[in-house]
Structures are given as C-alpha cells and as structure tokens.
Amino acid sequence: MSPRPGSLYRVCGRLYVDSQAVLNLAGEHEVVEHPSGWRVLSGGGAVLCAAACGRPTLPRQRGALYALTAEGDVRLRERCTAWANQGLVQPAGKFDTWPGLPASACSHSCACGPCKARHEATK
C-alpha cells in the first residue's frame, strides 16, 4: 500500500513539507535527527527539514511544518520533484505571502515579494 502523500508548499519562495511528508521520507531514505528538526540523507548531500514554528497552519497540512534547505550536492527542486514522482509528497500550495498573515506580519528575513521590496527600500 502506498503511503498517504505528505504536503509540499512553496511560501515566499521557500519550500516546506509537513510531518506526513517527513514520515514518508523516513520510509524511503535515511532520516536522522538534527537540532532544528530532521536531515534526509540523499546521494552526495542531504535535505535539512528545520521546524517552522509560529506560523498559521497551511491548507492540507498534517502535523508540524518544516522548511527545506539543501546541503551538499543536493538540488532541492529536483529532489522534491523526485519525491512527488515517488508519491511521498504532493504539491499543496504556492503562496507569495504566508496565508493567514498580512504581508506586514512577515519577519525581517522573509523572502516574499512585498517584503523584498520593503527591505530594498529601507537599505
């Protein structure tokens, strides 16, 4: 039986997955604990799944949310596409700003379009 796909999101230009996705990845890849969440070992590198706390729940999100960061020779978009092709994750939304928060609620390091423009204007 195939696992229930986890959710994959693109928010403010960053990729995120939910707990269901991490659980599915652990069934197919070596996943090790990391101080900020989990590290999925993959080929010549890894994908760091760092807990993204304090954000409103995204559509179809199951469990916690994790921000993805490529480490080593991993190409994050290609890795996520491969996971989707394996049925481990499925795209669940692409957002320019965090759903449920006004654009002004983004932090100083947010990479969403409105924040980028505001940060550039204040330099």
HUSULDA-V523162 format. One record per residue. RES is the residue in one letter. PSI is psi in radians with two decimals (* if undefined). NEAR is the number of other C-alpha atoms within 10 Angstrom. Layout:
BEGIN
((RES	PSI	NEAR) (RES	PSI	NEAR))
END
This chain:
BEGIN
((M	2.33	3) (S	2.55	8) (P	2.74	15) (R	2.14	14) (P	2.47	21) (G	2.97	26) (S	2.42	25) (L	2.27	27) (Y	2.67	25) (R	2.00	18) (V	2.20	20) (C	0.59	19) (G	-0.05	15) (R	2.67	16) (L	2.47	18) (Y	2.65	20) (V	2.84	29) (D	3.12	26) (S	-0.63	18) (Q	-0.69	22) (A	-0.80	26) (V	-0.71	25) (L	-0.78	16) (N	-0.72	19) (L	-0.64	20) (A	-0.42	17) (G	-0.30	11) (E	-0.35	12) (H	2.86	12) (E	2.16	12) (V	2.20	20) (V	2.62	12) (E	2.55	11) (H	2.60	12) (P	-0.53	8) (S	0.02	12) (G	-1.90	16) (W	2.68	20) (R	2.14	24) (V	1.97	23) (L	2.36	18) (S	1.95	17) (G	-2.13	9) (G	0.32	9) (G	-2.55	15) (A	2.90	22) (V	2.10	23) (L	2.23	22) (C	1.67	26) (A	2.28	19) (A	2.30	19) (A	1.58	16) (C	2.75	11) (G	0.30	7) (R	2.62	12) (P	2.63	11) (T	2.42	16) (L	2.79	17) (P	2.36	11) (R	0.24	12) (Q	2.28	18) (R	1.99	15) (G	-2.67	13) (A	2.92	14) (L	2.48	28) (Y	2.30	24) (A	2.37	20) (L	2.42	23) (T	2.29	17) (A	2.49	18) (E	2.49	17) (G	-2.40	11) (D	0.21	12) (V	2.34	17) (R	1.94	14) (L	-0.83	16) (R	-0.74	11) (E	-0.71	10) (R	-0.76	15) (C	-0.65	20) (T	-0.74	15) (A	-0.74	13) (W	-0.68	20) (A	-0.73	17) (N	-0.49	11) (Q	-0.12	14) (G	0.26	16) (L	-0.56	26) (V	2.82	26) (Q	2.47	20) (P	2.31	15) (A	0.00	15) (G	2.60	13) (K	2.15	16) (F	2.40	13) (D	-0.48	15) (T	2.86	22) (W	2.13	20) (P	2.36	15) (G	-0.15	11) (L	2.44	11) (P	2.66	9) (A	-0.52	16) (S	-0.23	11) (A	-0.13	12) (C	2.65	17) (S	3.03	9) (H	-0.36	11) (S	0.10	9) (C	2.49	19) (A	0.23	18) (C	2.76	18) (G	-0.93	14) (P	-0.68	15) (C	-0.71	20) (K	-0.81	14) (A	-0.73	11) (R	-0.72	12) (H	-0.71	14) (E	-0.64	8) (A	-0.45	8) (T	0.03	6) (K	*	5))
END
